[in-house]
């Protein structure tokens, strides 16, 4: 432009010092320069007056400057007078409210507005005093008619008014939240309130929100977490309540919601893993393979599966569970339940408690990091209960396939799906609550035979201990006979834990000798075994040296497998009392009473005078009194011991027996037959008496055990006495019976 006129247009990016053609707006204003002031910092302050609106039509660059042809834009007044009056009044009223909220605007502009009748000049005045971004003001400038310009200004003023009101509301909230002793946190609280009002989030809140959006939470869980996150935004980050809510949200986000591990659906692979990691246990592995086969086939409709491996300690229940996880490609987590008495350990604590946490099941899911792991519930029968609740009852919901789809932990307070989890429980006995047992698929893991122990030692235990003690195979040589001597003379167990510890003890001494004596290798044999393990702890294959009166050998099943029970009875002068000692349980005490009642009912037929029960006391004792003993399987052994004591007939020392007795002398079936037969084999027994109803269980007994032991099934106590007593009792013949017999003989003689 010529003279003191200049065309002013705005930049799209105010930070650009040398804008190009596309970096400036095309609508500008022809302005008249009224005054130029030179400031101290070499900058110029120019006062201009806008004259008319123009459009840049052709922009060129010459000598580093932008030049353009312009076209004057004529603004139109198209609104009716009444309409314009209403719009101007509305705009003026809103602008007055805006000026009241924004203290930086001079109120004199209001008097200027009241004198303007031209709607376009009115709009330009308001637009000039609004604190709007450049692009918003440019938008108003480019509107060419008065009605649209007024309407746009009204909407912009309304937006700015709401902004100032929100700002005022934020400051009011901050002032009410902060007490006098928290003034140091004022700026942080104000910033937090601003973030809340504008929908923005702080770094931690943003991180949690992002994790929530990426997680596969259920609908209910997502609503719960988002609700807690909204609470967290309003709290002081240093408050204790904020820490509680933060931990709660973290638990939700750490759980594997709908995150599954790809399972291996190969039965052949599963069979190879089980055979590789466990020797023997044929029936058990066959049952596990069947279980996995059904699970794989019905995977789509699976409602969850619960296996319970029952057997004595050291037989490999836990390692079998690990092998199941290995064979199926699932994560493995172990949950120990032994001694647990508080049901909140299972179901979690309510969040009203200090230091509340989820239960062990939810903790296991977090540790597994997948929704379909194998969870081992170890020693499930050893849970107790007291005033804090019954944890075994709390497990019912976990282990019920009909309920664990919607499992509810007290801490989470939302439903969590456990239906894809493969639960494996272990127990030494089935001594647990019936409702809990009803939910378990019981698989019995029996004791090992000596041959199986020897194979396990040579294939697994010895190589493992060599590695753990840093030994090479050529440095140590252990013979098969040496391993069998360890089994016979240094261990007496159903599993292989003591055997493993004995081998570890040998390896420690071997390492010590190798370092001290500088030898290349050490050979361990039966001859030098005592130098590594000390004197023999047990005697193998040795029974009583002579037959004894009143001493019978019973067989019992305990938590550590089968065991021999020597039951002793003596007859004393007294008044017919019966005394039982040896820390016997209620069941064994009842067996003793039942046996005595049966003996009294048949006393004359086995050579016992009924008067003896009035004149003598009977004392029944089971040695090793410190060990609790109970169970329905010692009836015939107690009966035999008492009969031997009353008749004075010795009991065959090579015979052991198991079976319960009734008042009629019937022998009832028992459980744990395999463990009892193995205990008899370890104790050097030659003949074992079992109830006839247990003959069907002999199919599960290893053939080498049946080849060594003579197994005799019986139905009544008379059969037991015939086998176990060294001679047959001589019946008593009452005098009345003799007279009747002689009289009948005379009658027959006369008849002839």
C-alpha positions in Angstrom: 0.0 0.0 0.0 1.1 3.6 -0.5 1.6 6.3 2.0 0.8 5.5 5.6 -1.5 2.6 4.8 -0.6 -1.0 5.3 -2.4 -4.4 4.9 -2.3 -6.4 8.1 -2.9 -10.2 8.0 -2.3 -12.8 10.7 0.1 -15.7 10.7 -1.1 -19.2 11.2 1.9 -20.0 13.3 3.0 -16.9 15.4 6.4 -18.5 16.1 7.4 -18.4 12.5 9.7 -15.4 11.8 9.7 -15.7 8.0 6.3 -17.1 7.0 5.7 -18.4 3.5 2.7 -17.9 1.2 0.7 -20.8 2.8 1.5 -19.8 6.3 -0.6 -16.6 6.4 -4.4 -16.1 6.3 -5.9 -14.7 3.1 -8.3 -12.3 4.7 -6.8 -9.1 6.3 -7.5 -5.5 7.0 -6.3 -2.3 5.3 -5.1 -0.1 8.2 -3.9 3.4 8.6 -0.7 4.0 10.6 -1.4 6.6 13.2 1.7 6.6 15.3 5.1 4.9 15.5 7.0 4.6 18.7 10.6 3.3 19.0 11.1 1.3 22.2 14.3 0.9 24.2 14.8 -2.7 23.1 14.9 -1.6 19.4 11.4 -2.8 18.8 8.7 -0.6 17.3 5.2 0.0 18.7 2.8 1.0 15.9 -0.7 2.3 16.4 -3.0 1.6 13.5 -6.6 2.2 12.5 -8.5 -0.4 10.6 -10.2 0.9 7.4 -11.6 -1.9 5.4 -11.5 -5.7 5.0 -9.6 -7.1 2.0 -8.7 -10.5 0.5 -5.3 -11.4 -0.8 -5.7 -12.6 -4.4 -2.2 -13.1 -5.6 0.8 -13.4 -3.4 4.4 -13.1 -4.7 7.8 -12.8 -3.1 10.3 -10.1 -4.2 13.5 -9.2 -2.6 12.6 -11.2 0.5 9.2 -9.5 1.0 5.7 -10.8 0.3 3.6 -8.8 -2.1 0.0 -9.3 -3.0 -2.9 -8.0 -5.0 -6.0 -7.3 -2.9 -9.7 -7.1 -3.4 -11.8 -5.1 -1.1 -14.6 -7.1 0.6 -17.8 -5.4 1.2 -19.6 -6.5 4.4 -23.3 -6.8 4.2 -26.1 -5.7 6.6 -28.8 -8.1 5.9 -30.6 -8.4 9.3 -33.8 -6.7 10.0 -33.8 -3.9 12.5 -35.7 -5.8 15.3 -33.5 -8.9 14.8 -30.3 -6.8 15.0 -31.5 -5.0 18.2 -32.2 -8.3 19.9 -28.9 -9.8 18.9 -26.9 -6.7 19.9 -28.7 -6.6 23.3 -27.9 -10.3 23.9 -24.3 -9.8 22.9 -24.0 -6.7 25.1 -25.4 -8.4 28.1 -23.1 -11.4 27.7 -20.1 -9.1 27.1 -21.0 -7.2 30.3 -21.0 -10.4 32.3 -17.7 -11.4 30.6 -16.1 -8.0 31.6 -17.2 -8.6 35.2 -15.5 -12.0 35.2 -12.4 -10.8 33.4 -10.9 -8.1 35.5 -8.2 -7.3 32.9 -10.7 -5.5 30.6 -11.3 -1.8 31.1 -15.0 -1.2 31.9 -15.0 1.9 29.7 -15.5 -0.3 26.7 -19.0 -0.9 27.8 -19.9 2.8 27.5 -18.4 2.8 24.0 -20.5 -0.2 23.0 -23.7 1.6 24.1 -23.0 4.4 21.7 -22.5 2.2 18.6 -25.5 1.6 16.4 -23.7 0.1 13.5 -23.8 -3.7 14.1 -20.5 -4.3 12.2 -18.7 -1.7 14.3 -20.3 -3.2 17.4 -19.0 -6.7 16.5 -15.5 -5.4 15.7 -15.3 -3.6 19.1 -16.3 -6.7 21.0 -14.0 -8.9 19.0 -11.1 -6.6 19.7 -11.5 -6.9 23.5 -12.2 -10.6 23.7 -9.2 -12.6 24.8 -9.5 -15.3 22.1 -6.9 -17.2 20.2 -5.8 -15.8 16.8 -7.7 -18.5 14.8 -11.0 -17.7 16.6 -10.6 -13.9 15.9 -9.7 -14.7 12.3 -12.9 -16.8 12.1 -15.0 -13.7 13.2 -13.1 -11.5 10.8 -13.9 -13.7 7.8 -17.7 -13.5 8.4 -19.2 -11.0 6.0 -22.7 -10.4 7.3 -23.9 -8.8 10.5 -26.3 -11.5 11.6 -23.8 -14.4 11.4 -21.1 -12.3 13.0 -23.3 -11.4 15.9 -24.4 -15.0 16.4 -20.8 -16.3 16.3 -19.7 -13.6 18.8 -22.6 -14.6 21.2 -21.5 -18.3 21.1 -17.8 -17.3 21.7 -18.7 -15.0 24.6 -20.8 -17.8 26.2 -17.9 -20.2 25.9 -15.5 -17.8 27.6 -18.0 -17.1 30.3 -18.3 -20.8 31.1 -14.5 -21.0 31.1 -14.2 -18.3 33.7 -17.0 -19.8 35.8 -15.3 -23.2 35.7 -12.0 -21.5 36.7 -13.8 -19.8 39.6 -15.5 -23.1 40.6 -12.1 -24.9 40.6 -10.5 -22.3 42.9 -13.5 -22.5 45.2 -13.2 -26.3 45.4 -9.4 -26.1 46.1 -9.9 -23.6 48.9 -12.5 -25.8 50.6 -10.3 -28.9 50.3 -7.1 -27.5 51.7 -6.8 -26.7 55.4 -4.5 -24.1 56.9 -1.7 -26.6 57.6 -1.7 -27.8 54.0 -1.0 -24.6 52.2 2.2 -26.0 50.8 0.1 -28.4 48.7 -2.1 -25.6 47.3 -0.7 -25.5 43.9 -0.7 -29.3 43.5 -4.4 -29.4 44.6 -5.3 -26.6 42.2 -3.6 -28.3 39.3 -5.4 -31.5 40.2 -8.8 -29.7 40.3 -8.0 -28.1 36.9 -7.2 -31.5 35.4 -10.4 -32.9 36.8 -12.5 -30.0 35.4 -10.9 -30.2 31.9 -11.0 -33.9 31.7 -7.2 -34.2 31.8 -5.3 -36.7 34.0 -2.1 -36.7 35.9 0.7 -39.0 35.1 -0.2 -41.8 37.5 -3.9 -41.5 36.8 -3.2 -41.5 33.1 -1.0 -44.6 33.5 -3.8 -46.4 35.4 -6.4 -45.3 33.0 -4.3 -46.6 30.0 -3.9 -49.9 31.7 -7.6 -50.2 32.3 -8.4 -49.5 28.7 -5.9 -52.1 27.5 -6.9 -54.8 30.0 -9.5 -57.4 29.3 -11.6 -56.8 32.4 -15.1 -58.1 32.7 -17.9 -55.5 32.4 -18.5 -55.6 36.1 -14.8 -55.3 37.0 -14.3 -52.5 34.6 -17.1 -50.5 36.0 -15.8 -51.1 39.5 -12.2 -50.0 38.7 -13.3 -46.9 36.8 -15.4 -45.9 39.8 -12.4 -46.4 42.1 -10.2 -44.4 39.7 -12.6 -41.5 39.8 -12.4 -41.5 43.6 -8.6 -41.6 43.4 -8.5 -38.5 41.3 -10.2 -36.4 44.0 -7.9 -37.6 46.8 -4.6 -36.2 48.0 -2.0 -38.6 46.6 -0.2 -38.8 50.0 -3.4 -39.8 51.9 -3.8 -43.3 53.3 -7.1 -43.7 51.5 -5.5 -43.0 48.2 -2.9 -45.8 48.8 -5.7 -48.2 49.6 -7.6 -47.4 46.4 -4.4 -47.5 44.4 -3.5 -51.0 45.7 -7.1 -52.1 45.0 -6.9 -50.9 41.4 -3.4 -52.5 40.9 -4.8 -55.9 42.1 -7.5 -55.7 39.4 -5.0 -54.8 36.7 -2.4 -57.5 37.7 -5.0 -60.3 37.5 -5.1 -62.3 34.2 -8.6 -61.4 32.9 -9.4 -63.6 29.9 -5.7 -64.2 29.2 -5.1 -67.9 28.4 -2.1 -70.1 27.8 -2.2 -72.2 24.7 -2.4 -75.8 26.0 -0.7 -78.8 24.5 -3.4 -81.2 23.3 -1.2 -84.2 22.8 -1.8 -87.3 24.9 1.3 -89.0 23.5 3.4 -86.1 24.8 1.7 -86.1 28.1 2.3 -89.9 28.5 6.0 -89.3 27.6 6.4 -86.6 30.2 4.7 -88.7 32.9 6.9 -91.8 32.1 10.0 -89.7 31.9 9.5 -87.9 35.3 8.0 -90.8 37.3 8.8 -94.4 37.6 6.0 -96.9 38.2 2.6 -95.6 39.3 1.1 -97.2 36.3 -2.5 -97.1 37.5 -2.1 -93.5 38.6 -0.6 -92.3 35.3 -3.3 -94.2 33.4 -6.0 -92.4 35.4 -4.3 -89.0 34.8 -4.1 -89.6 31.0 -7.8 -90.5 31.0 -8.6 -87.4 32.9 -6.5 -85.2 30.5 -8.1 -86.9 27.5 -11.6 -86.0 28.7 -10.5 -82.5 29.5 -9.0 -82.1 26.0 -12.1 -83.5 24.2 -14.6 -81.4 26.1 -12.4 -78.3 26.3 -15.1 -76.0 24.8 -17.7 -77.1 27.4 -15.3 -77.5 30.3 -16.7 -76.5 33.7 -13.4 -76.9 35.5 -11.7 -80.0 36.9 -10.6 -81.0 40.3 -8.2 -83.9 40.9 -7.2 -85.1 44.4 -4.0 -87.2 44.7 -4.2 -89.2 47.9 -1.3 -91.1 49.3 1.4 -91.2 52.0 4.2 -88.5 52.1 7.1 -88.8 49.6 5.3 -90.9 46.9 5.4 -88.0 44.4 2.0 -86.3 44.6 3.4 -82.8 44.2 5.7 -83.8 41.4 2.8 -85.5 39.6 0.9 -82.2 39.7 4.0 -80.4 38.2 4.1 -83.1 35.5 0.5 -82.5 34.7 1.3 -78.8 34.2 4.3 -79.7 32.1 2.4 -82.1 30.0 -0.4 -79.7 29.3 1.8 -76.6 28.8 0.1 -74.7 31.6 1.5 -72.4 34.3 1.9 -74.1 37.7 1.2 -72.5 41.1 1.3 -74.2 44.5 -0.9 -73.1 47.4 -0.1 -74.6 50.8 -3.2 -75.2 52.9 -1.6 -77.2 55.8 -2.5 -75.6 59.2 -4.7 -73.0 57.6 -7.5 -72.0 60.0 -8.9 -68.6 58.8 -11.4 -68.6 56.0 -10.3 -65.2 54.9 -7.0 -66.8 53.7 -9.2 -68.4 51.1 -11.9 -65.8 50.4 -9.9 -62.7 51.2 -10.4 -59.8 53.6 -13.1 -57.2 53.4 -11.7 -53.9 52.4 -12.9 -52.3 55.6 -10.0 -54.1 57.4 -6.5 -52.6 57.6 -4.0 -54.3 55.3 -6.8 -56.2 53.5 -5.7 -58.6 50.8 -7.3 -61.1 48.4 -7.4 -64.8 49.3 -4.8 -67.4 48.3 -6.8 -68.4 45.2 -6.7 -64.9 43.7 -3.1 -64.5 44.8 -2.3 -67.7 42.9 -4.1 -66.4 39.8 -2.0 -63.2 39.9 1.2 -65.3 40.3 0.2 -67.6 37.4 -0.4 -64.6 35.0 -2.9 -66.7 33.0 -6.5 -67.7 33.4 -6.0 -71.4 32.9 -3.1 -72.5 35.1 -2.7 -75.7 37.2 -3.2 -74.7 40.8 -1.9 -77.3 43.4 -3.9 -77.2 46.7 -1.3 -78.9 48.9 -2.3 -80.9 52.0 -6.0 -80.1 51.6 -7.0 -82.4 54.5 -4.8 -80.5 57.0 -7.0 -77.4 57.2 -8.5 -76.7 60.6 -11.2 -74.4 61.8 -11.8 -72.1 64.8 -13.7 -69.0 65.7 -12.3 -67.2 62.6 -14.2 -69.6 60.3 -13.9 -72.8 58.4 -11.6 -72.6 55.3 -12.6 -76.0 54.0 -16.2 -74.7 53.6 -14.8 -71.6 51.9 -13.1 -73.9 49.4 -16.4 -75.4 48.3 -17.2 -72.5 46.0 -13.7 -72.7 44.5 -13.9 -76.4 43.8 -17.5 -76.6 42.6 -17.6 -76.4 38.8 -21.1 -75.1 39.0 -20.0 -72.1 41.1 -16.5 -71.2 40.3 -17.5 -69.5 37.1 -18.7 -66.7 39.3 -16.2 -67.0 42.2 -16.4 -63.9 44.4 -13.4 -62.9 46.6 -14.3 -60.6 49.6 -11.5 -58.2 48.6 -12.3 -57.8 44.9 -16.1 -57.7 45.4 -16.6 -58.7 41.8 -17.0 -62.1 40.1 -13.9 -63.8 38.8 -14.0 -66.8 36.4 -12.1 -69.9 37.7 -13.8 -72.4 35.4 -10.7 -72.8 33.2 -8.4 -73.6 36.1 -7.2 -77.2 36.5 -7.2 -77.7 40.3 -5.0 -80.5 41.7 -5.3 -81.2 45.4 -3.0 -83.5 47.5 -3.8 -85.3 50.7 -2.3 -88.0 52.9 -5.8 -89.3 53.9 -9.4 -88.7 53.0 -10.1 -87.5 56.6 -11.9 -84.3 55.5 -15.4 -82.9 55.4 -17.8 -84.8 53.3 -19.0 -81.9 51.2 -15.4 -81.0 50.3 -14.6 -84.6 49.4 -17.7 -84.8 47.3 -16.2 -82.2 44.9 -12.9 -84.0 44.4 -11.9 -86.6 41.8 -9.9 -89.0 44.0 -6.8 -90.7 42.6 -4.9 -92.9 45.0 -1.1 -92.9 44.9 0.0 -96.0 46.7 3.3 -96.8 48.5 6.3 -97.9 46.5 7.7 -101.4 46.7 11.3 -102.0 47.4 12.0 -102.7 43.8 10.3 -99.5 42.7 12.3 -97.6 45.3 15.6 -99.1 44.0 14.7 -98.1 40.4 13.7 -94.6 41.5 17.0 -94.2 43.4 19.2 -95.3 40.5 17.3 -93.4 37.8 16.3 -90.2 39.6 17.7 -89.6 43.1 21.3 -90.5 42.6 21.7 -88.4 39.4 19.9 -85.5 41.1 22.1 -85.6 44.2 25.3 -85.8 42.0 24.3 -82.6 40.3 23.3 -80.8 43.5 26.6 -81.7 45.2 28.8 -80.8 42.1 30.0 -84.4 41.6 30.6 -86.2 38.3 29.3 -89.7 37.5 32.8 -91.1 37.2 33.7 -89.8 40.7 31.1 -91.9 42.6 29.9 -95.4 42.1 26.9 -96.8 44.0 25.9 -100.4 43.5 22.3 -101.7 43.3 22.9 -103.8 46.4 24.1 -100.7 48.3 20.9 -98.9 47.4 18.8 -101.8 48.5 20.6 -101.9 51.8 19.8 -98.3 52.3 16.2 -99.1 51.7 16.2 -102.1 54.0 18.3 -100.9 56.9 18.2 -97.1 56.9 14.7 -96.2 55.9 11.2 -97.4 56.7 8.7 -95.3 54.7 6.1 -95.5 52.0 7.8 -92.9 49.8 11.4 -92.0 49.0 12.1 -88.8 51.0 14.3 -90.6 53.6 16.0 -92.5 50.9 16.7 -89.2 49.1 18.1 -87.7 52.3 20.3 -90.8 52.9 21.7 -90.5 49.4 22.4 -86.8 50.0 24.2 -87.6 53.2 26.4 -90.1 51.4 27.2 -87.4 48.7 28.2 -84.9 51.3 30.7 -87.3 52.8 32.0 -88.2 49.4 32.6 -84.6 48.5 34.5 -84.2 51.8 36.6 -87.3 51.2 37.5 -86.2 47.6 38.7 -82.9 48.8 40.6 -84.2 51.9 42.2 -87.4 50.5 42.7 -86.2 46.9 41.4 -89.4 45.4 39.9 -89.7 42.0 36.8 -91.7 42.8 35.0 -93.4 45.6 33.1 -96.6 45.5 30.2 -97.2 47.9 29.2 -100.8 48.6 27.3 -102.7 51.2 30.6 -103.4 53.0 31.5 -99.7 53.7 27.9 -98.3 53.8 28.0 -98.0 57.5 30.9 -95.6 57.3 28.7 -93.1 55.4 25.4 -93.6 57.2 26.3 -95.0 60.6 24.9 -98.0 62.3 21.8 -99.6 60.9 18.5 -98.0 62.1 16.1 -100.8 61.3 16.2 -104.6 61.0 14.9 -106.0 57.7 13.4 -109.5 57.4 13.7 -110.2 61.2 10.5 -111.1 63.1 10.1 -112.4 66.6 12.5 -115.3 67.3 9.8 -117.4 68.9 6.1 -117.7 69.1 4.6 -115.7 72.0 1.5 -116.0 74.0 -0.8 -112.9 73.8 1.2 -111.2 71.0 -0.5 -110.8 67.6 0.8 -108.8 64.6 -1.7 -106.4 63.1 -1.5 -104.2 60.0 -2.4 -100.5 60.1 -2.7 -97.7 57.5 -1.3 -94.4 58.7 -0.6 -91.0 57.1 2.9 -92.2 56.3 1.8 -95.5 54.7 1.4 -99.0 56.1 2.8 -100.1 59.4 3.0 -103.2 61.7 1.2 -103.2 65.0 2.3 -105.6 67.7 -0.7 -106.0 70.0 0.0 -107.5 73.4 -2.5 -108.9 75.9 -2.1 -110.2 79.4 -4.5 -111.7 82.0 -4.2 -110.4 85.6 -6.0 -111.2 88.8 -8.9 -108.8 89.2 -12.6 -108.3 88.8 -13.2 -108.6 85.1 -12.1 -105.2 84.0 -10.6 -104.5 80.5 -7.9 -101.9 80.1 -6.4 -100.7 76.8 -3.3 -98.5 76.5 -1.0 -97.3 73.8 -2.7 -94.0 72.9 -5.5 -95.8 71.0 -8.2 -93.8 69.3 -11.9 -94.3 69.9 -12.3 -96.8 67.0 -9.6 -99.1 68.3 -11.0 -98.9 71.8 -14.4 -100.0 70.4 -12.7 -102.8 68.5 -11.2 -104.1 71.8 -14.6 -104.0 73.5 -16.2 -105.7 70.5 -13.5 -108.4 70.4 -13.9 -109.1 74.1 -17.7 -109.4 73.8 -17.4 -111.8 70.9 -14.9 -113.9 72.9 -17.2 -114.1 75.9 -20.0 -115.3 73.6 -18.0 -118.2 72.3 -15.7 -118.8 75.3 -16.6 -122.5 76.0 -16.1 -123.5 72.4 -12.5 -122.3 72.5 -11.6 -123.7 75.9 -12.2 -120.6 78.0 -14.3 -120.8 81.2 -16.9 -118.0 81.5 -15.9 -117.6 85.1 -12.6 -116.2 84.1 -14.2 -112.9 83.0 -15.3 -112.4 86.6 -12.0 -113.2 88.3 -9.4 -111.8 85.9 -8.6 -108.4 84.4 -7.4 -108.2 80.7 -4.9 -105.6 79.7 -4.5 -104.9 75.9 -1.5 -102.8 74.9 -0.1 -101.5 71.6 3.6 -100.6 72.0 5.0 -97.2 70.9 2.5 -95.4 73.0 3.5 -91.9 72.0 2.3 -92.5 68.5 -1.5 -92.0 68.0 -3.2 -95.1 66.6 -6.7 -95.4 65.3 -8.8 -97.0 62.5 -11.2 -99.9 61.8 -8.7 -102.6 60.9 -7.2 -104.1 64.1 -10.3 -106.0 65.3 -9.2 -109.6 64.5 -5.6 -108.9 65.7 -6.9 -107.7 69.1 -9.3 -110.7 69.2 -6.4 -113.1 68.5 -4.2 -111.5 71.1 -6.9 -111.8 73.8 -7.7 -115.4 72.9 -4.0 -116.3 73.0 -3.7 -114.7 76.4 -6.8 -116.5 77.8 -6.0 -119.9 76.3 -2.3 -119.9 76.8 -1.8 -120.9 73.1 1.1 -119.0 71.3 0.5 -117.0 68.2 2.4 -117.9 65.0 5.1 -115.2 64.7 5.1 -115.2 60.9 1.5 -114.3 60.5 0.1 -110.7 60.3 -3.5 -109.8 59.9 -5.9 -107.0 59.1 -9.7 -106.8 59.4 -12.4 -105.5 61.6 -14.7 -107.7 63.7 -18.4 -107.7 64.5 -20.2 -109.1 67.5 -21.2 -112.1 65.4 -17.6 -112.8 64.5 -17.7 -111.7 60.9 -14.6 -110.1 59.4 -15.3 -106.8 57.7 -13.3 -105.3 54.7 -10.6 -102.6 55.2 -8.8 -100.0 53.2 -5.2 -99.3 52.3 -4.5 -103.0 51.5 -1.5 -102.3 49.3 0.3 -100.2 52.0 -0.4 -102.9 54.6 0.9 -105.7 52.5 4.1 -103.7 51.8 4.5 -103.1 55.5 4.2 -106.9 56.1 6.8 -107.5 53.4 9.2 -105.0 54.9 8.7 -106.6 58.4 9.5 -110.1 57.2 6.0 -111.5 57.6 5.3 -114.7 55.6 1.5 -115.0 55.8 -1.1 -112.2 55.8 -4.7 -112.7 56.7 -7.1 -110.3 54.9 -10.9 -110.1 54.8 -12.5 -112.1 51.9 -14.2 -108.9 50.6 -10.8 -107.4 49.9 -9.8 -110.2 47.4 -10.9 -107.9 44.6 -8.2 -105.3 45.7 -5.4 -107.8 45.0 -5.5 -106.9 41.3 -3.7 -103.6 42.2 -1.0 -105.4 44.2 2.4 -105.8 42.4 3.0 -109.4 41.4 6.3 -109.6 43.2 4.6 -108.8 46.5 2.0 -111.5 46.0 4.7 -114.0 45.0 6.5 -113.5 48.4 3.5 -113.2 50.7 1.0 -116.0 51.4 -2.3 -114.1 51.4 -5.3 -115.9 53.1 -8.8 -114.4 52.8 -11.2 -115.1 55.7 -14.8 -114.5 56.5 -15.2 -115.3 60.2 -12.9 -115.1 63.2 -12.9 -119.0 63.6 -10.9 -119.1 60.3 -8.4 -116.6 61.7 -7.8 -118.6 64.9 -7.3 -121.8 62.9 -4.5 -120.1 60.9 -2.8 -118.0 63.5 -2.8 -120.1 66.7 -0.1 -122.7 66.9 -2.7 -125.3 68.0 -6.4 -125.6 68.1 -8.2 -124.6 71.3 -9.9 -127.5 73.1 -13.6 -126.8 73.8 -15.0 -127.1 77.3 -17.9 -129.8 77.6 -20.4 -128.7 80.4 -21.5 -131.5 82.8 -25.2 -131.1 81.7 -24.2 -131.8 78.2 -22.4 -135.0 79.2 -25.5 -136.3 81.2 -27.8 -135.5 78.2 -25.5 -137.3 75.9 -25.4 -140.4 78.1 -29.2 -140.4 78.6 -29.8 -140.2 74.8 -27.3 -143.1 74.3 -29.4 -145.3 76.7 -32.6 -144.4 74.9 -31.1 -145.3 71.6 -29.8 -148.6 73.0 -33.3 -149.6 74.2 -34.8 -148.7 70.9 -32.4 -151.1 69.2 
